[in-house]
Amino acid sequence: MTTVNLAQPDITLLLDLKGVIQGVTVSNGISEEETQAWRGRAWTETVADQGTDKVRRMVEDALKTGVSAFSHVTQRFPSGREVSIEYTTVRLGGDAGLIAVGRNFQAVVELQSRLVSAQHSMEQDYWKLREIETRYRLLFDASVEPVLVLNAETLSIAEANPAAIRALGLNRGWEFLGEVAEAERAPFRAMLQRVREQGKVPGIVIHLGANKEPWVVRTSLINSEPGTAFLLQLTASSPKATAPSTREITQLPSVINRLPDAFIIVDRDGIIRRANPAFLDLVEVGVEAVVLGEGLDRWLRRPGADMKVMMSQLRRNGAVRLFTTAIQGELGSEIEVEISAGGDAHNIGVVLRNVSRRLQSPVDDRPAITQDDPLLEALGALSRQSDNVALPELVDDAVGIVERHFITRTLEQTGGNRKAAAELLGVSRQSLYTKLNRYSLDGGSKTQPE
C-alpha cells in the first residue's frame, strides 16, 4: 500500500474525476490569496502553460494507480502571483473524485539559496582569516624586535620569532619564567595578572637570558585556538642586550653562505639557530625564518632514532663524522646525506653533504669488487660458488652476510651502543643479542654496558 505524506500541505485541491476543481484549502502562508475563483475551473487552467501536461499526467496516474508521483508546477493565483508548488494527486475511491496535495516549493528554494549564500559568506570569512593569518605571520617573522607568544596557563613559549631566537636563544616549548632573573619573577607574574584583568598594561624592565641583560617587556592578552595567550614584545634597554646570546650567533660568515654543502648551527637540543642557503635548498624551503627554531629531526628520515644516535655520539665523542641518513624535504623528496658535526657547550656546527648521486651512480661506472668493500667482496665470493650450492643454502648464506655486515657497521656507528643499534636496525635488543652470538661478534653478552 502506497503512503503519502500529507503533513502540513500548503494547498489542497478537491477535484472531480475530470480534474475540475470543486474546492480549495490553503495554509496560513498563502491565506491572503483569493482562490474561490478556481471553483468550477479545470486544474490545468490555473497553472502555467508548461505545467498543463504535468497536471494531466498526475490526474491520469491517480485514476489508474490511485496515486501519482510528485511533480513541480507553477501555480497561478487569481491575483497574478506565481508560486512553485510540488503536487501529488490521490484518488479518493469510487466516484468521490481526487485530491491534489501541494507544498510550497518556493520555501525550499529560498532555504537552499540562503544556505548557498551562507556557505559563500563562510568561505569569504575563511579566506579573510587566512589572509589575516598570513599577514600576521609575515609581520611576526619580519619584526626586528623579539616577539614571543606565551601559553597563559603554563607560561611556556608557544611561538618565538627569528629575532627572539637570535637575540635570546629562546624557542618554542621552553619555560620563559626560567629565563627571567629570579628577583623579578614575582613582579613579572603580577604584571601578567594585571594584563588578564585589564587586557594591556605599561611595559616593565626585566633581565633575561644567560647574561641577564635588561629588556623592556610590553605584554597584551590575545585569544588563540587552544586558549588565551600572552603576546610579549621585547625592546633592548641597553646596547649589550642587542648582542647575540651566548647560545646564539647573529650571521653566518659569507664563506659559509656560499658553501655548496648544507650547513646549520644547532643548540644542544638539536634546534636550528642559523642555516645557509644550501640547507634551505636541501629541505625545500624558501627562507631561513621557516627553519629557525625547528628541530633538525623534523627532516630526518627516522626522526627519533637518527637524531638520538647522532646527539649521543656527539656528547660522547665531541664530534660526529660521516653519519649516514636521509633528509626528507618539504615537497616530498628524499636525499641521502652524510652528516659531520662538532661544536662547543652552546652551539654545534653541522655539515650535511648530499651523497645521493654517489649512491645512484650507473652500474657501468661502479668500481669492481675489491677488498675495500667487505660486503661486496663477500657477496661476490658467494656468487662464484652458486653453481655448486643449493638455492636455499645460498639464500641463507646471503642473508647471514648482509646481517653481519650491517650489524657490524651499525655498532661502529653507535659506538657500541646496542640499544641505539637495535633501534636503527629495527629489531629488539634480544634479537640483536641472538644475532651477535650467532655471528660471533663482540658485544654479544648482555652484561656489557649499554
matplotlib code that plots the C-alpha trace (Angstrom):
import matplotlib.pyplot as plt

x = [0.0, 1.4, 1.5, 1.5, 2.9, 0.1, 1.7, 1.1, 0.1, 0.1, -2.6, -5.3, -7.4, -10.6, -11.1, -13.7, -12.7, -12.2, -9.7, -12.1, -11.6, -14.5, -12.9, -9.7, -8.0, -4.8, -2.4, -1.8, 1.3, -0.8, -4.2, -4.2, -4.6, -8.2, -8.8, -12.6, -12.4, -10.8, -14.0, -15.6, -12.4, -10.2, -7.0, -5.0, -6.3, -4.8, -1.2, 1.5, 1.5, 4.5, 2.7, -0.6, 0.9, 2.2, -1.3, -3.0, -0.4, -1.0, -4.7, -4.4, -1.9, -4.2, -7.2, -5.2, -3.0, -4.6, -1.7, 0.6, 4.2, 5.3, 5.7, 6.5, 4.2, 3.9, 0.6, -1.0, -3.2, -6.1, -4.0, -1.4, 1.2, 3.0, 4.3, 6.3, 4.2, 5.1, 1.9, 0.9, -2.6, -4.6, -7.9, -10.4, -12.2, -15.4, -16.8, -15.7, -13.1, -9.4, -7.5, -4.3, -1.9, 0.7, 3.6, 5.2, 8.5, 9.5, 10.3, 12.7, 14.3, 14.7, 16.2, 18.7, 19.5, 20.1, 22.3, 24.4, 24.7, 25.8, 28.4, 29.7, 29.9, 31.7, 34.2, 34.9, 35.3, 37.7, 39.9, 39.9, 41.1, 43.8, 44.9, 45.0, 46.9, 49.4, 49.9, 50.3, 52.9, 54.9, 54.9, 55.8, 58.7, 59.9, 59.9, 63.4, 62.5, 62.0, 58.3, 57.1, 53.7, 53.4, 50.8, 48.7, 48.4, 52.0, 54.0, 55.8, 56.8, 54.2, 55.8, 59.1, 60.0, 63.5, 64.6, 63.9, 65.7, 68.8, 68.9, 67.9, 68.3, 64.7, 62.5, 59.1, 58.4, 60.9, 59.8, 60.0, 59.9, 63.2, 64.9, 63.8, 66.0, 64.7, 64.1, 61.9, 59.7, 57.1, 56.7, 56.5, 53.7, 51.9, 52.1, 50.6, 47.8, 47.1, 47.1, 44.5, 42.3, 42.8, 44.0, 47.1, 49.4, 52.6, 55.8, 58.3, 62.1, 63.2, 66.6, 66.7, 69.0, 72.2, 73.8, 70.6, 70.6, 67.8, 64.8, 61.6, 58.7, 55.2, 52.5, 49.0, 46.4, 45.3, 42.8, 44.1, 42.5, 44.0, 43.2, 44.3, 47.9, 50.3, 51.9, 55.3, 57.2, 60.8, 62.9, 66.5, 67.1, 70.9, 73.2, 74.6, 71.1, 71.0, 74.2, 73.7, 73.1, 75.9, 73.7, 73.3, 75.2, 73.8, 75.0, 76.9, 80.1, 79.7, 82.1, 79.7, 76.7, 78.5, 79.3, 77.8, 77.1, 74.3, 75.5, 73.5, 74.1, 72.0, 71.9, 72.4, 68.8, 69.2, 67.2, 68.3, 69.8, 71.3, 71.2, 72.9, 71.1, 72.3, 70.4, 67.3, 67.5, 68.1, 64.9, 63.0, 62.0, 62.3, 63.5, 65.6, 62.9, 60.9, 63.7, 64.8, 63.6, 62.8, 64.5, 66.8, 64.9, 61.9, 63.6, 65.4, 64.2, 63.9, 63.5, 63.8, 66.4, 68.7, 68.8, 69.2, 72.1, 73.8, 73.5, 74.6, 77.8, 78.3, 78.1, 80.3, 83.0, 82.7, 82.2, 80.3, 81.9, 80.2, 76.9, 74.7, 71.0, 68.4, 66.7, 63.0, 62.2, 59.0, 58.0, 58.4, 61.9, 64.3, 68.0, 70.8, 73.2, 76.4, 76.5, 79.5, 79.2, 81.1, 80.9, 81.1, 78.9, 76.2, 76.4, 77.1, 78.1, 76.5, 77.5, 75.2, 76.6, 74.3, 75.6, 72.6, 74.5, 77.3, 74.9, 72.9, 75.8, 75.2, 76.1, 78.7, 80.5, 80.7, 84.1, 85.0, 84.5, 87.6, 88.8, 87.8, 84.1, 83.8, 80.1, 80.6, 83.6, 81.7, 78.7, 81.0, 82.7, 79.3, 78.1, 81.1, 80.0, 76.4, 76.9, 77.8, 75.3, 71.6, 69.4, 68.0, 71.5, 72.7, 69.8, 70.7, 74.3, 73.5, 71.2, 73.8, 76.5, 74.2, 73.0, 76.6, 77.8, 75.1, 75.1, 78.9, 78.5, 75.7, 77.6, 80.5, 78.2, 76.7, 80.0, 79.0, 75.6, 73.5, 70.2, 70.7, 71.9, 68.8, 66.6, 68.5, 68.2, 64.6, 64.9, 64.6, 67.6, 67.0, 67.0, 70.2, 71.9, 70.9, 72.4, 75.6, 76.1, 75.2, 77.8, 80.4, 80.6, 82.0, 79.3, 77.0, 76.9, 74.0, 76.3, 78.2, 77.5, 74.8]
y = [0.0, 3.4, 6.0, 9.7, 12.3, 14.9, 16.7, 20.5, 20.9, 24.5, 23.9, 21.1, 20.9, 18.7, 17.6, 15.6, 12.7, 15.0, 17.2, 20.1, 22.0, 21.5, 23.0, 24.7, 24.8, 26.9, 27.2, 30.3, 31.1, 31.9, 32.5, 36.1, 34.8, 34.6, 31.1, 30.9, 31.9, 28.4, 26.6, 25.0, 25.5, 22.8, 22.5, 22.8, 26.3, 27.5, 26.6, 28.0, 26.7, 24.4, 22.7, 21.6, 18.4, 17.5, 18.2, 15.9, 13.2, 13.4, 13.1, 10.2, 8.4, 8.9, 7.5, 4.4, 3.6, 5.5, 7.9, 10.0, 10.8, 14.1, 16.9, 20.6, 23.0, 26.8, 27.6, 30.9, 32.6, 34.9, 37.9, 37.2, 35.7, 32.6, 30.1, 26.9, 24.0, 20.4, 18.3, 14.7, 13.5, 10.8, 9.1, 9.1, 6.0, 5.3, 8.5, 10.7, 12.2, 13.2, 15.2, 17.1, 17.9, 20.6, 22.1, 25.4, 24.6, 28.2, 28.0, 25.1, 27.2, 30.2, 28.0, 26.5, 30.0, 31.1, 28.0, 28.7, 32.4, 31.3, 28.9, 31.6, 34.0, 31.4, 30.8, 34.6, 34.8, 31.8, 33.4, 36.7, 34.9, 33.1, 36.4, 38.0, 34.9, 35.2, 38.9, 38.2, 35.5, 37.8, 40.6, 38.2, 36.7, 40.1, 42.0, 43.2, 43.1, 39.9, 38.8, 35.9, 34.2, 32.6, 30.0, 31.8, 28.8, 27.3, 30.4, 28.2, 29.7, 28.9, 30.9, 32.8, 34.9, 34.7, 37.9, 36.3, 33.2, 35.2, 37.7, 35.4, 31.9, 31.1, 28.6, 27.0, 24.8, 26.5, 27.8, 31.6, 32.2, 30.3, 32.9, 35.8, 36.9, 35.2, 38.5, 39.8, 36.7, 37.9, 41.4, 39.7, 37.4, 40.4, 42.2, 39.2, 39.2, 42.9, 42.1, 39.3, 41.9, 44.9, 43.5, 45.7, 47.4, 49.6, 47.7, 46.8, 46.1, 42.6, 40.9, 37.9, 35.3, 33.8, 37.3, 38.7, 41.8, 44.3, 44.3, 46.3, 43.9, 45.0, 42.4, 42.1, 39.3, 37.6, 34.8, 31.8, 28.4, 26.4, 29.2, 32.6, 33.6, 36.5, 38.4, 39.8, 42.5, 43.0, 46.1, 46.2, 48.8, 48.7, 48.2, 45.0, 43.4, 43.6, 41.5, 37.8, 35.4, 33.1, 30.4, 32.2, 34.0, 36.7, 35.9, 33.2, 34.2, 34.8, 32.0, 29.5, 31.0, 30.2, 26.6, 24.0, 21.7, 22.4, 24.0, 24.7, 25.7, 23.9, 24.0, 21.0, 20.1, 20.0, 23.2, 25.2, 28.6, 29.5, 27.9, 28.6, 28.7, 25.2, 23.8, 25.6, 24.0, 20.6, 20.8, 22.6, 25.9, 29.4, 31.5, 30.9, 32.1, 28.9, 26.6, 28.8, 27.3, 23.9, 20.7, 19.1, 15.8, 17.3, 16.5, 13.3, 10.0, 8.4, 11.5, 9.8, 7.2, 9.2, 12.3, 10.4, 8.4, 11.4, 13.5, 10.6, 10.2, 14.0, 14.1, 11.0, 11.8, 15.6, 15.1, 13.1, 12.1, 10.7, 9.8, 8.4, 9.2, 10.8, 14.2, 14.4, 17.8, 19.8, 18.9, 15.2, 14.5, 12.2, 12.7, 10.6, 12.7, 12.3, 14.4, 15.7, 17.8, 19.4, 22.4, 23.9, 23.9, 26.0, 25.8, 22.9, 23.2, 20.6, 19.9, 17.8, 16.5, 15.2, 11.8, 10.6, 11.0, 8.9, 6.2, 6.3, 6.1, 4.0, 0.3, 0.6, 3.2, 1.3, 0.1, -3.6, -5.6, -5.2, -5.8, -2.2, -3.2, -6.3, -6.7, -6.7, -9.0, -11.5, -11.5, -11.8, -14.8, -16.3, -15.7, -17.6, -20.6, -20.6, -23.4, -25.9, -24.8, -25.3, -22.2, -22.3, -22.6, -19.7, -17.5, -18.4, -17.5, -14.2, -13.2, -14.0, -12.0, -8.9, -9.1, -9.5, -6.5, -4.1, -5.1, -4.5, -1.2, 0.0, -0.9, 1.1, 4.0, 3.9, 3.5, 0.0, 1.2, -1.9, -0.2, 2.5, -0.1, -2.2, 1.0, 1.8, -1.8, -2.0, -5.1, -5.8, -5.9, -9.6, -10.3, -8.3, -10.3, -13.5, -12.3, -11.1, -14.6, -16.3, -14.3, -14.4, -10.6, -8.8, -7.4, -10.4, -10.6, -8.8, -7.9, -5.5, -1.7, -0.1]
z = [0.0, -1.0, 1.7, 1.1, 3.5, 3.8, 6.8, 6.6, 2.9, 1.6, -1.0, -1.1, -4.2, -4.3, -7.9, -9.7, -11.9, -14.9, -13.0, -12.3, -9.1, -6.6, -3.5, -2.3, 1.0, 1.6, 4.5, 6.6, 4.5, 1.4, 3.1, 1.7, -1.8, -3.2, -4.5, -4.7, -8.4, -9.1, -8.3, -11.4, -13.4, -14.8, -12.7, -16.0, -16.4, -13.1, -13.8, -16.2, -19.7, -19.1, -16.2, -18.0, -19.3, -15.8, -14.3, -16.9, -16.2, -12.4, -12.9, -15.2, -12.9, -9.9, -11.8, -13.0, -9.9, -7.1, -6.5, -8.8, -8.5, -7.1, -9.7, -9.7, -11.4, -11.4, -9.7, -10.9, -8.3, -9.3, -8.1, -10.7, -8.2, -9.4, -6.9, -7.5, -5.9, -5.6, -6.0, -5.7, -6.6, -4.8, -5.9, -3.0, -4.2, -6.2, -7.7, -4.8, -7.1, -6.5, -4.0, -5.0, -2.2, -2.8, -0.8, -1.5, -3.1, -3.1, 0.6, -0.1, -3.0, -0.7, 2.0, -0.4, -1.7, 1.9, 2.5, -0.6, 0.5, 4.0, 2.6, 0.3, 3.2, 5.3, 2.5, 2.2, 6.0, 5.9, 3.2, 5.0, 8.2, 6.2, 4.7, 8.2, 9.5, 6.6, 7.3, 11.0, 10.3, 7.9, 10.4, 13.2, 11.4, 9.9, 13.2, 14.1, 17.8, 19.7, 19.9, 22.0, 22.5, 25.9, 26.9, 29.5, 31.8, 31.7, 30.6, 28.2, 24.9, 22.2, 19.4, 19.0, 16.1, 14.5, 16.2, 19.6, 18.7, 17.5, 20.4, 23.4, 22.1, 23.1, 21.4, 21.5, 24.4, 26.7, 30.1, 29.8, 33.6, 33.9, 31.7, 34.0, 36.8, 40.0, 41.9, 39.0, 38.6, 41.2, 39.6, 36.1, 37.3, 38.9, 35.5, 33.8, 36.3, 35.6, 31.9, 32.5, 34.2, 32.1, 28.7, 28.4, 30.9, 30.6, 30.0, 32.7, 32.6, 33.3, 32.9, 30.6, 29.2, 30.4, 30.8, 32.4, 30.1, 30.7, 28.3, 28.3, 28.0, 26.8, 27.2, 25.9, 26.1, 22.9, 22.1, 20.3, 19.3, 22.3, 24.7, 25.8, 25.4, 26.2, 23.4, 24.6, 22.7, 23.9, 23.3, 24.3, 27.0, 26.6, 23.6, 25.2, 25.2, 21.4, 21.2, 20.5, 23.4, 24.4, 22.9, 19.5, 16.8, 14.5, 11.0, 9.3, 7.6, 3.8, 3.0, 4.8, 3.0, -0.3, 0.6, -1.8, 1.2, 3.6, 6.9, 10.0, 13.6, 16.2, 20.0, 22.3, 21.8, 18.0, 17.5, 14.4, 15.1, 11.7, 8.2, 5.0, 1.6, 0.7, 3.7, 2.7, -0.8, 0.8, 2.9, 0.2, 1.9, 0.7, 3.6, 6.7, 9.0, 8.3, 9.7, 12.7, 15.9, 14.3, 15.3, 12.7, 13.3, 11.6, 8.2, 9.1, 7.7, 11.1, 13.4, 16.8, 16.1, 13.8, 16.0, 19.2, 17.9, 16.4, 19.5, 21.6, 19.5, 19.7, 23.5, 23.9, 21.3, 20.9, 17.2, 14.5, 11.3, 8.1, 9.9, 7.1, 7.0, 4.7, 4.6, 3.6, 2.0, 2.5, -1.1, -0.6, -1.9, 0.0, -0.3, 1.2, 3.2, 5.3, 8.4, 10.2, 13.3, 16.2, 18.5, 22.0, 25.0, 23.3, 19.5, 17.2, 13.6, 11.3, 7.7, 5.6, 2.3, -0.5, -1.4, -3.4, -6.8, -5.4, -4.3, -7.5, -10.0, -13.1, -12.8, -15.5, -13.6, -10.3, -9.3, -9.4, -6.3, -4.2, -0.6, 0.1, 0.3, 2.6, 1.8, -2.0, -1.7, 0.5, -1.8, -4.9, -3.4, -2.7, -6.2, -7.5, -5.5, -6.8, -9.3, -6.5, -3.8, -3.5, -3.7, -0.1, 1.3, -1.0, 0.4, 4.0, 3.4, 1.7, 4.5, 7.0, 5.2, 4.9, 8.5, 9.8, 7.7, 8.8, 12.4, 12.5, 10.7, 13.0, 16.1, 14.8, 14.0, 17.5, 19.3, 20.5, 22.0, 21.4, 22.4, 19.8, 17.3, 17.8, 17.2, 14.0, 12.7, 13.6, 15.8, 19.5, 21.8, 22.5, 18.7, 18.3, 21.1, 19.4, 16.1, 17.8, 19.3, 16.0, 14.1, 16.9, 17.0, 20.0, 22.3, 22.3, 26.1, 27.8, 30.7, 28.6, 29.1, 27.0]

ax = plt.figure().add_subplot(projection="3d")
ax.plot(x, y, z, "-o")
ax.set_aspect("equal")
plt.show()
